[in-house]
Amino acid sequence: MCEDKPPSKNITTLHSYHTEYNADSVEWCPHEPFQNFFVCANYQLIESTEEAPSKRVGCILLFSVAADCLKLHQSIHTAAVLDQKWCHNRIHDRSILGVVNAEKTLEIYVFNPESTELELVTPYTIEDDESETLLLSLDWSTGKYQSNGPEIVCSDSRGNIHRFKLENDKLAKCDSCHGHDFEAWIAGFYYWNPDITFSGGDDCCFLKFDKRVGLEPISRNRIHEAGVTSMHSRSSKEYVLATGSYDANVRMWDIRFMKNCTNTIKMPGTLWRLKWDPFDNTKLLAACMLGGVHITDSPDSDLQIIDSYYEHENISYGADWSYLPVNTHGGALIATCSFYDKLLCVSKLKTDQ
């Protein structure tokens, strides 16, 4: 635990696991009966030597949790993974995972329930030029409306935003545009209308796109005081979007009025990941890098931190809610991971439900 930090009020660590490489992303499967499965992604820079150039390597770890057990089912060694997301709905009755990596590749995996393993279905590598490009984030268009031919939006280290379509296990790139002067840390759909996407970059810009009117952003917001690193559309309430930034603020937005945010809260550290809870969609789970992991409540009034988790000592990057009903383990489950201490934790949050 971080020194001089108070213990969590309602969060109890159930399991911890030290990963081989630096851990930077964790995502729970949303589909019954596999909601006890999750993936943890890893990123490691292998420094150059006289014999070989530097290389970014990674691993995708597939786990399940039971009442008193954390089980590792699979380790997939790959290029360094920057982000991963499960499609919100099953596609042709299969659970599908999207992964982006440091070799400018979007990969699609299918979960095989018989072998309890992930199987690579199709990769798509962006062949723009010979420069080094990292795909940094992805999101699925299915947060509100189901689809067997969903779209995926990705952002990259050169400031580009890419849109793909997955159909019949094949990825097709629909379009690309250059949106940011520096790294485009995050891109995401507005789930109530997947024609609309947003992106945030290291240039402090927060962009809104609408594919019905072209590739260029339809609004460009500069209210963030540092790079925009995270965002998540609220699927239970129309027009609402949350963003996080290196300036340590969580901001709420009404996407119809993009001049100013509707609410804000200063967090104990810079933001990297924000996730609405999958139950009543009122709590935000926030990974705040060197400032710990926190849960906020009351997005429709004054934002407040209702609990904090300080088990991670060095850069909390990954955080996600389990979709398991809260009474399965006596509370909601969350998973978190941190980078340089290579630590994955599964914890229980006591709730009033």
C-alpha positions as CSV (number, residue, x, y, z in Angstrom):
1,M,0.0,0.0,0.0
2,C,1.1,3.6,-0.7
3,E,2.7,5.2,2.4
4,D,0.6,7.6,4.5
5,K,-2.6,6.7,2.7
6,P,-5.8,5.8,4.5
7,P,-7.2,2.3,4.2
8,S,-10.2,1.8,2.0
9,K,-13.6,2.1,3.7
10,N,-15.5,-0.5,1.7
11,I,-12.9,-2.1,-0.6
12,T,-11.2,-5.4,0.3
13,T,-8.5,-7.1,-1.7
14,L,-9.5,-10.7,-2.5
15,H,-6.6,-11.7,-4.8
16,S,-3.4,-10.2,-6.0
17,Y,-1.1,-11.4,-8.8
18,H,2.4,-10.3,-9.9
19,T,2.6,-10.1,-13.7
20,E,5.8,-10.9,-15.7
21,Y,5.6,-7.6,-17.6
22,N,4.2,-4.2,-16.6
23,A,0.4,-4.3,-16.3
24,D,-1.6,-1.5,-17.9
25,S,-5.1,-2.7,-18.7
26,V,-7.8,-4.9,-17.2
27,E,-11.2,-5.7,-18.7
28,W,-14.0,-8.0,-17.4
29,C,-16.1,-10.1,-19.8
30,P,-19.7,-8.7,-19.8
31,H,-21.5,-11.8,-21.0
32,E,-23.3,-14.5,-19.0
33,P,-22.1,-17.1,-17.9
34,F,-18.5,-15.8,-18.3
35,Q,-18.7,-12.7,-16.2
36,N,-16.2,-14.1,-13.8
37,F,-13.5,-14.0,-16.6
38,F,-11.3,-11.0,-17.3
39,V,-8.1,-10.1,-19.2
40,C,-5.1,-8.2,-18.0
41,A,-2.8,-6.7,-20.6
42,N,0.9,-6.1,-20.3
43,Y,3.5,-3.8,-21.8
44,Q,7.3,-4.1,-21.5
45,L,10.0,-2.1,-23.3
46,I,13.1,-4.3,-24.0
47,E,16.0,-1.9,-24.2
48,S,18.3,-2.0,-27.3
49,T,21.6,-3.8,-27.2
50,E,24.5,-4.0,-29.6
51,E,22.9,-7.1,-31.1
52,A,19.3,-6.0,-31.3
53,P,17.2,-2.8,-31.4
54,S,14.7,-2.0,-28.6
55,K,11.4,-3.9,-28.7
56,R,8.0,-3.5,-27.1
57,V,6.6,-6.8,-26.0
58,G,3.5,-7.8,-24.1
59,C,1.2,-10.4,-22.9
60,I,-2.6,-10.9,-22.6
61,L,-3.5,-12.9,-19.4
62,L,-6.9,-14.5,-19.2
63,F,-8.2,-15.1,-15.6
64,S,-11.3,-16.3,-13.9
65,V,-12.4,-15.8,-10.3
66,A,-14.3,-18.1,-8.0
67,A,-15.3,-17.6,-4.4
68,D,-11.8,-18.1,-3.1
69,C,-9.7,-18.6,-6.2
70,L,-8.0,-16.6,-8.9
71,K,-7.1,-18.8,-11.8
72,L,-4.9,-18.0,-14.8
73,H,-6.2,-19.9,-17.8
74,Q,-3.9,-18.5,-20.6
75,S,-1.0,-16.3,-21.4
76,I,-0.8,-14.9,-25.0
77,H,2.6,-13.4,-25.8
78,T,2.3,-10.6,-28.3
79,A,3.4,-7.1,-29.0
80,A,3.0,-4.7,-26.2
81,V,-0.7,-4.1,-25.5
82,L,-1.9,-0.5,-24.9
83,D,-5.7,-1.2,-24.6
84,Q,-8.3,-3.9,-24.9
85,K,-12.1,-4.0,-24.8
86,W,-14.8,-6.7,-25.0
87,C,-17.6,-6.1,-27.4
88,H,-20.6,-5.2,-25.2
89,N,-22.8,-7.8,-26.9
90,R,-22.1,-11.2,-28.1
91,I,-21.5,-11.5,-31.9
92,H,-23.2,-14.6,-33.3
93,D,-23.3,-16.0,-29.7
94,R,-19.6,-15.5,-29.1
95,S,-17.7,-13.3,-26.7
96,I,-15.3,-11.1,-28.7
97,L,-12.3,-9.1,-27.4
98,G,-10.6,-6.3,-29.3
99,V,-6.9,-5.5,-28.6
100,V,-4.6,-2.8,-29.8
101,N,-0.8,-3.0,-29.6
102,A,2.5,-1.3,-30.2
103,E,2.9,-2.7,-33.7
104,K,0.0,-0.5,-35.0
105,T,-2.3,-3.6,-35.1
106,L,-5.9,-4.1,-34.0
107,E,-6.5,-7.8,-33.1
108,I,-9.8,-9.6,-32.6
109,Y,-10.0,-12.6,-30.3
110,V,-12.9,-14.9,-29.7
111,F,-13.4,-16.6,-26.3
112,N,-13.7,-20.4,-26.6
113,P,-15.8,-21.6,-23.6
114,E,-14.7,-25.3,-24.1
115,S,-11.0,-24.6,-23.8
116,T,-11.5,-21.4,-21.7
117,E,-9.0,-19.7,-24.0
118,L,-8.9,-16.8,-26.4
119,E,-8.3,-17.5,-30.1
120,L,-7.1,-15.0,-32.6
121,V,-9.7,-14.4,-35.3
122,T,-8.3,-11.6,-37.4
123,P,-5.6,-8.9,-37.1
124,Y,-5.5,-5.6,-39.0
125,T,-2.2,-3.7,-39.3
126,I,-2.2,-0.1,-40.4
127,E,0.3,0.2,-43.2
128,D,0.8,4.0,-43.4
129,D,4.6,4.3,-43.6
130,E,7.7,3.1,-41.9
131,S,7.5,5.3,-38.8
132,E,6.8,3.8,-35.4
133,T,3.1,4.0,-34.5
134,L,1.4,2.7,-31.4
135,L,-2.3,2.1,-31.4
136,L,-3.3,3.6,-28.0
137,S,-7.0,3.0,-27.4
138,L,-10.1,1.4,-28.8
139,D,-13.9,1.4,-28.2
140,W,-16.8,-0.6,-29.6
141,S,-20.0,1.0,-31.0
142,T,-22.2,-1.4,-29.0
143,G,-22.4,0.3,-25.6
144,K,-26.2,1.0,-26.1
145,Y,-27.4,-0.8,-29.1
146,Q,-26.4,-4.4,-30.1
147,S,-24.9,-5.3,-33.4
148,N,-23.5,-8.3,-35.2
149,G,-21.5,-6.0,-37.4
150,P,-20.1,-3.4,-34.9
151,E,-17.7,-0.6,-35.5
152,I,-14.5,0.0,-33.6
153,V,-12.7,3.3,-33.1
154,C,-9.0,3.5,-32.4
155,S,-6.5,6.2,-31.7
156,D,-2.8,6.2,-32.2
157,S,0.5,7.8,-31.1
158,R,0.7,10.1,-34.2
159,G,-2.6,11.8,-33.4
160,N,-4.8,9.8,-35.8
161,I,-8.3,8.4,-35.3
162,H,-9.3,5.2,-37.2
163,R,-12.7,3.6,-37.6
164,F,-13.1,-0.1,-38.4
165,K,-16.0,-2.4,-39.1
166,L,-16.0,-6.0,-38.0
167,E,-18.2,-8.3,-40.1
168,N,-18.1,-12.0,-40.6
169,D,-14.8,-12.2,-38.6
170,K,-13.2,-9.7,-41.0
171,L,-11.9,-6.2,-40.2
172,A,-12.3,-3.4,-42.7
173,K,-10.9,0.1,-42.2
174,C,-13.7,2.6,-42.9
175,D,-11.7,5.8,-42.5
176,S,-8.9,7.6,-40.8
177,C,-8.2,11.3,-40.0
178,H,-5.5,13.3,-38.3
179,G,-7.1,14.9,-35.2
180,H,-4.3,15.7,-32.7
181,D,-0.8,17.3,-32.9
182,F,0.6,14.8,-30.5
183,E,-0.5,11.4,-29.1
184,A,-4.3,10.7,-29.3
185,W,-4.5,9.0,-26.0
186,I,-8.2,8.0,-26.1
187,A,-11.1,7.6,-28.6
188,G,-14.6,6.5,-27.8
189,F,-18.1,6.3,-29.1
190,Y,-21.2,8.2,-28.0
191,Y,-23.2,5.1,-27.3
192,W,-26.6,6.7,-27.9
193,N,-25.6,7.5,-31.5
194,P,-22.5,5.6,-32.8
195,D,-22.2,8.0,-35.7
196,I,-20.7,10.3,-33.1
197,T,-17.2,9.7,-31.7
198,F,-14.9,11.7,-29.4
199,S,-11.1,11.7,-29.0
200,G,-8.7,13.3,-26.6
201,G,-5.0,14.0,-27.1
202,D,-1.7,15.2,-25.5
203,D,-2.4,18.5,-27.2
204,C,-5.1,19.1,-24.6
205,C,-7.8,19.0,-27.3
206,F,-11.1,17.2,-26.8
207,L,-12.7,16.6,-30.3
208,K,-16.2,15.6,-31.4
209,F,-16.7,13.8,-34.7
210,D,-19.8,12.9,-36.7
211,K,-19.2,10.6,-39.6
212,R,-22.5,11.8,-41.3
213,V,-20.8,15.2,-42.1
214,G,-17.3,14.1,-42.9
215,L,-13.9,13.2,-41.3
216,E,-13.0,16.6,-39.7
217,P,-14.0,17.3,-36.1
218,I,-17.3,19.2,-35.7
219,S,-16.1,20.7,-32.4
220,R,-12.8,21.3,-30.8
221,N,-12.7,21.9,-27.0
222,R,-9.6,23.2,-25.1
223,I,-10.9,23.4,-21.6
224,H,-8.6,20.6,-20.3
225,E,-5.4,22.1,-18.9
226,A,-3.3,19.0,-19.8
227,G,-3.6,16.0,-22.1
228,V,-7.0,14.3,-22.3
229,T,-6.4,10.6,-21.4
230,S,-9.8,9.0,-20.8
231,M,-13.5,9.1,-21.6
232,H,-16.6,7.0,-21.2
233,S,-20.1,7.5,-22.6
234,R,-22.9,7.0,-20.0
235,S,-25.2,4.3,-21.5
236,S,-28.1,4.9,-19.1
237,K,-28.5,8.6,-19.7
238,E,-28.5,10.4,-23.0
239,Y,-26.0,13.2,-23.8
240,V,-23.7,12.4,-20.8
241,L,-20.0,11.8,-21.2
242,A,-17.1,11.7,-18.7
243,T,-13.5,12.7,-19.4
244,G,-10.3,12.5,-17.5
245,S,-7.1,14.4,-18.0
246,Y,-3.5,14.7,-16.9
247,D,-4.7,17.8,-15.1
248,A,-6.3,15.4,-12.5
249,N,-9.9,16.6,-13.2
250,V,-12.9,14.4,-14.0
251,R,-15.3,16.4,-16.1
252,M,-18.9,15.7,-17.0
253,W,-20.2,16.9,-20.4
254,D,-23.6,17.4,-22.1
255,I,-22.5,16.7,-25.6
256,R,-25.1,19.1,-27.0
257,F,-23.3,22.0,-25.4
258,M,-19.6,21.5,-25.7
259,K,-18.4,25.0,-24.7
260,N,-18.2,24.1,-21.0
261,C,-18.4,21.0,-18.9
262,T,-21.5,20.5,-16.6
263,N,-19.6,19.2,-13.5
264,T,-16.0,18.6,-12.4
265,I,-14.1,17.1,-9.5
266,K,-10.3,17.3,-8.7
267,M,-8.9,13.8,-8.2
268,P,-5.9,12.9,-6.1
269,G,-3.8,12.1,-9.2
270,T,-3.7,12.3,-13.0
271,L,-6.4,10.3,-14.8
272,W,-5.8,7.4,-17.0
273,R,-8.9,5.3,-17.0
274,L,-12.6,6.1,-16.3
275,K,-15.4,3.4,-16.2
276,W,-19.1,3.8,-15.4
277,D,-20.4,1.0,-13.2
278,P,-22.5,-1.6,-15.1
279,F,-25.3,-1.7,-12.5
280,D,-27.1,1.7,-12.2
281,N,-24.5,3.7,-14.1
282,T,-24.0,6.3,-11.4
283,K,-20.5,5.5,-10.1
284,L,-17.2,6.1,-11.8
285,L,-14.2,4.0,-11.3
286,A,-11.1,6.1,-11.8
287,A,-7.5,4.9,-12.2
288,C,-5.4,7.9,-11.2
289,M,-1.8,6.8,-11.9
290,L,0.3,7.8,-8.9
291,G,-2.8,9.0,-7.0
292,G,-4.4,5.6,-6.5
293,V,-7.8,4.2,-7.6
294,H,-11.0,6.0,-6.6
295,I,-14.8,5.7,-6.9
296,T,-17.0,8.8,-7.4
297,D,-20.7,9.0,-7.0
298,S,-23.6,11.5,-7.6
299,P,-22.8,12.5,-11.2
300,D,-26.1,14.4,-11.4
301,S,-25.3,16.7,-8.5
302,D,-22.0,17.4,-6.7
303,L,-19.4,14.9,-7.6
304,Q,-17.7,13.3,-4.6
305,I,-15.2,10.5,-4.0
306,I,-16.9,7.8,-1.9
307,D,-13.9,5.4,-1.6
308,S,-10.3,5.1,-2.4
309,Y,-7.9,2.2,-3.0
310,Y,-4.1,2.5,-2.5
311,E,-2.8,-1.0,-2.9
312,H,-0.9,0.0,-6.0
313,E,2.4,1.8,-5.5
314,N,3.5,2.7,-9.0
315,I,1.2,4.0,-11.8
316,S,-2.4,2.7,-11.6
317,Y,-3.3,2.4,-15.2
318,G,-6.1,-0.3,-15.4
319,A,-9.4,-0.5,-13.6
320,D,-12.7,-2.1,-14.4
321,W,-16.0,-3.3,-12.9
322,S,-17.1,-7.0,-13.0
323,Y,-20.5,-7.5,-14.4
324,L,-21.3,-10.2,-11.9
325,P,-24.4,-9.4,-9.7
326,V,-23.3,-7.7,-6.5
327,N,-24.6,-10.5,-4.3
328,T,-22.4,-13.1,-6.0
329,H,-19.4,-12.2,-3.8
330,G,-21.1,-10.1,-1.2
331,G,-20.4,-6.9,-3.1
332,A,-19.3,-5.6,-6.5
333,L,-16.0,-6.9,-7.8
334,I,-13.4,-4.6,-9.4
335,A,-10.0,-5.4,-10.9
336,T,-7.1,-2.9,-11.0
337,C,-3.5,-3.1,-12.2
338,S,-0.4,-1.0,-12.0
339,F,2.6,-0.6,-14.2
340,Y,6.1,-0.7,-12.6
341,D,5.1,-2.8,-9.6
342,K,3.5,-5.3,-12.1
343,L,0.6,-5.8,-9.7
344,L,-3.0,-7.1,-10.5
345,C,-5.6,-6.9,-7.8
346,V,-9.2,-8.2,-7.6
347,S,-11.2,-6.5,-4.9
348,K,-14.7,-6.5,-3.4
349,L,-16.6,-3.2,-2.9
350,K,-19.3,-3.5,-0.3
351,T,-22.5,-1.8,-1.6
352,D,-25.9,-1.1,-0.3
353,Q,-27.5,-3.2,-3.0
